[in-house]
Amino acid sequence: MSKTEELINLAEEHILHTYNRFPVVFERGEGVRLYDASGKEYLDFCAGIAVNALGYGNEAYKEALKAQIDKLTHISNYFYNEPAIRAAETLTALCGLDRVFFTNSGAEAIEGAIKTARKYAFLKDHSTEHEIIAMEHSFHGRTMGALSITGTAAYREPFLPMIGNVRYAAFNDIDSVKALLNDRTCAIFMETIQGEGGIIPAQQEFLKEVRRLCDENDILLILDEIQCGMGRSGNMFAYEAYGIKPDVLTLAKGLGSGVPVGAFLMSERVAEGSLCAGDHGSTYGGNPFACTAVLAVIREMERLNITENVRERGAYLRRRLIELKEKHPVIRDIRGTGLIQGIELDSSVKASEVCGKCLENGLVVVSAAGNVVRLIPPLVISDEDVDEMAEKLGEVI
Ligand SMILES: *Cc1c(COP(=O)(O)O)cnc(C)c1O
């Protein structure tokens, strides 16, 4: 039995079966390449689902983390720690919001945002009947609160009842948002670019109008940029392309580039009118190890001028994908911006099968809802990497 087979058998014996995994055991990474237990090399256009923004083996990132391990990995939130303070200062400046709470995952950032919205509305009228508007086909995570605002009924149904008072609007359909809006609405949640839902960007007019509705009615606009934020769209945050700002922002994935860390951020106005001491907490959230990763990621992104690389490589990626579409009628649509792009396939072929074949062909990609092959590579790729991806994907298609 090969090492790979042995490990997979062990996994199937002991790990809870919540994923249908591809039969590959990844062992190490270098740059934008991954290597499996048999030594086979892969080009990575998945990045651990939009996580490994800096790719693998970034020196400054590794050195910062190693040094922090030697000093202190964890300390309670009853005390201050410098990496959290520096990361908070840097991250708030970057996104133009004032206060941050660090979490350990995306779903936890969403939970915090939900609590922020409810508390904000509660302090205004002391009602406990507030409603949240979320979007159809959205994805916000697997914990009960995050699941409750996730717009795919199949993910929710076996776990009903959800948290109450959530309404679903059609994404990019302003009339459907207006139809749900009432004086109990406390927040509108959406991804600036829907990720799991099939790489669907919010339309300019839609997001601007939602912003206006929120301002007019003192409702919180909560943008989930867990997948599309941190440089991936070609701006540090995808909302920058719309000329608006959210009241609350959720981040994770690329934020730690591999160290599990998330965050929710808010304006001073929202902070003053919502969570206060005793309202929220996390044992691990914002520990010095995780926050060292955040700080190193932001510094490296700035040093590498990452948004410029994403815009340039993203434009080139788009050109190569459009070429593929012209050659292969099975490709119905190319969507996205920067280095979050999706290839929608027609019903004659399953995106998940294409991903499996790509893997055999040395290319790591994953699918998204709506029969979409999702391209979310490390943000440090080159045009040569894009060419290699297009060649490998073209062969499979
Ligand atoms: C991945 C994701 C989440 C959930 O993050 P986890 O770290 O898996 O809990 C939430 N929202 C969006 C948009 C995501 O892509």
The ligand as an SDF file (V2000), in Angstrom:
LIG
                    3D

 15 15  0  0  0  0  0  0  0  0999 V2000
  -15.5530   30.8120    3.7760 C   0  0  0  0  0  0  0  0  0  0  0  0
  -16.5830   31.8570    3.9840 C   0  0  0  0  0  0  0  0  0  0  0  0
  -17.2050   32.0340    5.2290 C   0  0  0  0  0  0  0  0  0  0  0  0
  -16.9660   31.1180    6.4000 C   0  0  0  0  0  0  0  0  0  0  0  0
  -15.6470   31.1260    6.8250 O   0  0  0  0  0  0  0  0  0  0  0  0
  -15.1070   29.9170    7.7500 P   0  0  0  0  0  0  0  0  0  0  0  0
  -13.7200   30.3440    8.1180 O   0  0  0  0  0  0  0  0  0  0  0  0
  -15.1570   28.6790    6.9150 O   0  0  0  0  0  0  0  0  0  0  0  0
  -16.0100   29.8360    8.9260 O   0  0  0  0  0  0  0  0  0  0  0  0
  -18.0880   33.0880    5.3600 C   0  0  0  0  0  0  0  0  0  0  0  0
  -18.3500   33.9140    4.3380 N   0  0  0  0  0  0  0  0  0  0  0  0
  -17.7680   33.7820    3.1310 C   0  0  0  0  0  0  0  0  0  0  0  0
  -18.0820   34.7510    2.0420 C   0  0  0  0  0  0  0  0  0  0  0  0
  -16.8810   32.7330    2.9060 C   0  0  0  0  0  0  0  0  0  0  0  0
  -16.3310   32.5680    1.6950 O   0  0  0  0  0  0  0  0  0  0  0  0
  1  2  1  0
  2  3  1  0
  2 14  2  0
  3  4  1  0
  3 10  2  0
  4  5  1  0
  5  6  1  0
  6  7  2  0
  6  8  1  0
  6  9  1  0
 10 11  1  0
 11 12  2  0
 12 13  1  0
 12 14  1  0
 14 15  1  0
M  END
$$$$
